[in-house]
Every structure is written in C-alpha cells, then in structure tokens.
Amino acid sequence: MKITEPSPGAPCWVELATKDPAAAKVFYHELFGWRAEVVPDEKAMGYTKLYLGDQLVAGLSGLMQPDQPTAWTIGFHTADTDITADEVADADGKVIVPPTVALDWGRFAVAADPTGAVFSTWEPAALRGVDLRDEPGALGWVELATRDPRAAAEFYARVFGWSVNTGEMYTQFGLGGRDFGGMMDMSDQFPAEVAPYWMPYFAVADVDLGAERAALLGATVTLPPTDVPDGPRLAVLHDPQGALFGIHAAEAAR
C-alpha cells in the first residue's frame, strides 16, 4: 500500500538507532532488499534513508547518547508536535526530547508513555513519512509490550484518539475503523528487568524463509515462525546489533 497522505495518529515513520550503522545497512539490505542513502547535509550527521526500490521505508542513525540502546523507534503522525507533546505530559507521559526541527523534513519529539515504552511523534514537512506500508519489505503491524495495559490504552486513546479493541488474548489499536497495531501484556512473560517497548513488524512474503535468512545473516530468532489465531504467521528477531523487530506475512501472502 502506497502512502499518499499521512493519517493523524497513525504510524508514519520507523527508525533504527544502532551502534554499527554500516553492519546494519548490510543486514537489512540482505534481508529486505533495502537501499541505503546517506543524507549529504552535514547537519544530518550521517543520517541514512532506507529505500525499497524508490519508496522510502525507514531511517537509520548511529547512537546519539552514550546510554542509548540499539533499538527501533516507531513514529506517529501529528499535525502539531507542540500540542502533542503537551498532551503527552498532561496524560502522565514523559517528553524525552522536546519538539525539534529536523532539517526541512519536519519536526519531531521523543516521548515515553506512562508505562515506560518509548515512541516518537512526527510532524511532516518535506518528509511525509514512509512511502509504503503493509507490503513485503515495508512496515506492517506495530506492537506495544507493557505491564499496565489499562494505563497504556487510556494514554494512547487520549493522546492520539486511537480505538481500543480488547479481546480475550490481545488488544488492538485502530483509527477510522482499521486496526494497525496491538498491545501485549508483559505480566509473567518477561523478566522484571525488561522495560516496556514498542516493536515494529515488517511484512514479508514468507515468514519461514525470512526467519531462516535472518538467522543466516546473524540475527537471533527470539520467537520462531508461529501461526497466530485469527492473525498472520509471524516471527520475532533481534538483529545482529541487538535491535528487536518482527516479521509477519504480508496480506497478499496470507
């Protein structure tokens, strides 16, 4: 699905911060076919745009702080970064990086929800966000893992206006009648030292082949290919530098 206009509150950007950008570029090129273009502007400090063909699908940077982990961050669209940052604070979230201008691309902020999961907001200008969603090699589902699902659901409904569809086993987030992400309760499933987090899933044509390929490239398969009841086949991995991400069957492949 090509993105023509970003939808307020929807996932619109995904970005990897990694301790080894060069190795990450090789890994994701071999896994998804992504092409890396380093932004020539010195102010971008080596920031890299990742493309699938001519479609922008992600961003990549080195670590900006000594204590910054190697991790993927999901960005959600906002029409006004300042207003959204204020709403985050009013809803008991934490603004980690205040509204900041990113060249002529737009403005962003980095925040954490009340349960500690980190995300970003994106107010587009020249860079609208990703060009492609839900197709092999592009961002698909997004998932929150948290120890306080109720607090998280209330927070995101308030800040972004998401619908919250709670089932017996899983909660899904949506906008305009279409679910785009979900929420997993970490209770009794994760060690206490694992902090809540957001994780991107990238669509692939074949989950089994994708997981096998990732492992051959040095990734760790955290959850082997699994069929989800009423959902797609998926797997969860850590890339060779430690960033957590998932892969799931693209809709056309289901």
N, C-alpha and C positions, 0 to 999 in steps of 0.2 A: 504493500500500500504506500503510494507516494503521499507525502505530506504537502498540502498546498497552503494551509493556514494553521498555525498552532492554536490549540484549544485551551482557553484559560483553565488552569488547574491540572492539565494533563501532563504526563511525562513528555518532555520535549528535547531532552539532552542527556547524554551519558558520557562520563569522563573517567579515565583511568589516571590515577597518580601512582607512579611506580618508581622504585629505586633504580631500575635499569631500563630506561626507555628504549635503548637500542635492542635489547633482547626481547622486550615486549612487542616491539614492532614486527620482529621476525616471527614470534609465536603466533600473533593474531593474523598476520599475513598468511602463514601456512595453514591456520585453522579455518579462517573465514574468507580469505582472499582479499583482506583489506589492504589498500594502498595508502602509504603514509606521505603526507606533505608537511614539511616543517614551515611554519609561518615565518617569512623573511624579516618581518619587522622586529628590530632589536627589543622593543618594548614587550614583545610576546615571550621573551626568554626561552626560546626553543619550543614553544607550544606546537603541537602537531595535530593536524586534522587528519582523520582517518576516513577513507572513501571506499565504497563498494562500487566499482565502475566509476561513474561520475556523480554518485549520490553520497552526500555526507552522512556518515553513520555514527561517528563518535569523536571524542577528543582525547588527547594523551599529553601528560606532562611529567616532569620529574617531581620529586618531593620538594615542597617549599619550606617545610619546617623540620627540624631535627627529629621531632617526635611524631611526625605524620606517618601513618601506616600506608603501606601499599594497598590500594583499595579502589573499587569502582564507586562513583557517586552518581546518583540519579538527579537530574534537574527537572523541576516542574515549572510550567509556564505561568507567568504572572504579567498582567498589564502594567503593574506599578510595583517595583521592588520595595520602595519605601513603605508603602501601605502594607504589603505582605509581611515585611519584617516587623512592623508594629503589631500586626495581627498575631504573628508567631509569639512575640513577647507577651501579649495580652492573654494568649491561650496557654501560658506556662511553658512555652518552648524557650530555647536559648539561641540567640543570634551569635554565631561564632565569628563569621566575617560579615561586617555590616555592608549595606549596599555599595557596590563598587563598579566603576566603569571598566569594561574590557574592550580596549581599543574603540573601534566604531561598531563593534559587533552587537553590543547591548550592555545590560547591567545585570549583576548577579549578587546573591548573598548566599552564605553557607549557614545552615541552622541545624539544630537538633530538636527533635520532638520531646515531650515531657518524659518519655521513657528512655531517651538517650540515643535514638537512631539518627544518624546524620544524613542530611539531604541538601540540595541547593535549589535556589529559585532562579529563573531566567526571564528577564525582560528583553525581548529581542529588538534589535535594530537591524543592522546589516546581516547578522546571522540569526536566522529564524529558529534554528534548532536542527534536529536531524531531518534529512530529506526522505527517509524511508523507514517504515515500521512493519513488523509482522511478516517479513519475507526473509527467506534464507540469507543469513549473514547480517541481519539488521536487528535492532532492539525489538523485543516482543513484550512479554509479561514482565512486571516488576513486583517484587515481594518484600514485605516488611516482616522481620522476625522481632518479636517484642515479648517482654514478660508482663506487660499490662495492656492487653488488647483493648479493654474498655477505654482507658485513658487515651490510647493512640487513636482509636476510632473517633472519639469526640474531638480530638485535636484536629485531625485532617478534615473532618466534616465541617468544622468551624472555619479553618483557615482557607481551604480550597473548595469547599462546597461539595465534597465527594458524597456519593451514596455509599451506604454500608450495608452489604447483604450478608448476613450471618447465617451460616449453615451449621450442621452438627459437627463437622470436622474442620471447616475452613471458612474464613470471612473474605469476601471480595469487595474491592473498591471500584466505583464506576462514576461516569459522567455522561449525562444525556442518554441514559438507558443502555450504555455499553460498558462492561467491566474491562478494566485494563490492568488490574493488579490485585494482589491479595495480601492477607496477613496471617502469619503463623504464630501460635502461642509457644514460646520457648520453654515454658514451665516443664520441668522433669525431663527435658530432651537435650539440654545443653549444659555444659559445666558452668558454674557460677561466674567464672572469670570471663566468659564470652559475653561481650556487650551487645545490646540490640543493634540491628543493622538493616539497611536496605540492600537488596541484591537484584541486579538485572539478569533477565533471561534473554538470550539471543536465539532467534529462530534458526532452525537447521532443517535440511531435507531429510536427514536420517540421524536420529539421536545415537543409535548404537555405533554407527561409523564415526560420528562426531566425537563421542567419548573416547573411542579407541584411538582416533587420530590425535586428540588432545594428550592422551597418556603417552603416546609415542613421542610427542613433542616436549615432554617433561612436565605436564600437568599432573596433579593428584586428583583422582576421581573420589570425591567425598561421598556422593550418592550415585551408585551405578544406574544405568538406564532402567527406568521404572514407569509402569503404566499407572496413571493417577485416575481413580474412579471419576467418571464424568469429566475428565480432563485429558490433556495431551500426554504423550510419553515424554519424559524429561530425565535430565541428569544434572548433578551439581559438581563443580570442579573448583580447584584452586589452580591458577596459572603458575608457571614456574617461579614467579616472584612472590606468590602468596595471595594474589587478589582473588576473591571469591566471586564466582559467577555461575549461571546456569545455562543450559541449552534445552530447548523444547522443540517438539515437532511443529514445523510451520503448518498453518491451516490447510494449505494445498496438499500437504503430505499426510494429513490425518484420514 
